[in-house]
Amino acid sequence: MKIDGQKLQKFIVNVFIPNHHVPKTRWTAESLWDLSFIRVVFLTIGIVLLGVGSSFTVQSGLGNAPWTVLAQGISIQTGLTLGFSFFLVSLAVLLLWIPLSLKPGYGTIANTVFFAFGLQIGIEYIPKPGNQIVAYLLLVAGVWISGAGGALYITCGLGTGPRDGIMLGFLGKSKLPITIVRALIEICVLTLGFFLGGQVGVGTIIIAILIGRAFSFWFSFYGKFPPKNSGVAI
């Protein structure tokens, strides 16, 4: 079988080089509250997948993403489930939108609820790995699933999640580069979560390295479904 060199090169670029462009798809909304049945279904599936992907990384036992570390620390200190703890974190972050003069979309509200739901479902049904090899496979699978879900819900165009929203809010207020703003927020969140007992480890670093690549790949994939010429959204 002959291998197409150009297609292989394009595939490698899609996987390893982040695509910072969010594609406009057949299901992309025109406004934050431009709802349709298919769009809401896609957004809900995407957010739940994002939560389930995060539960894979939690169950791997290798370390979590910063916001999950914080939620896990709160869960440990209060005895609440991890999913409900993450819901409380998202709710608290959403309240910070008020002084930052940010306007939530349907996706913002849905992210607050359905991410926590997907996270808790995964925690309850995904068993912990029996060895290190399975743990790393679980971690990588979690990143891949998170990328698929996160990219799907973002392409719906119904608003960012609470955590990404405050990043954009602080970005507008501080005028600092986005990489610095995001790094400062996540370092603060990670540090607080660590002192509360949340798990930080090699998995935290792996997630930070791979998550952008996962989103890049799935953005490229969803971009293969551009809006129809008629302009009619599904």
Beta strands, then each sheet from edge to edge (+ up, - down):
end
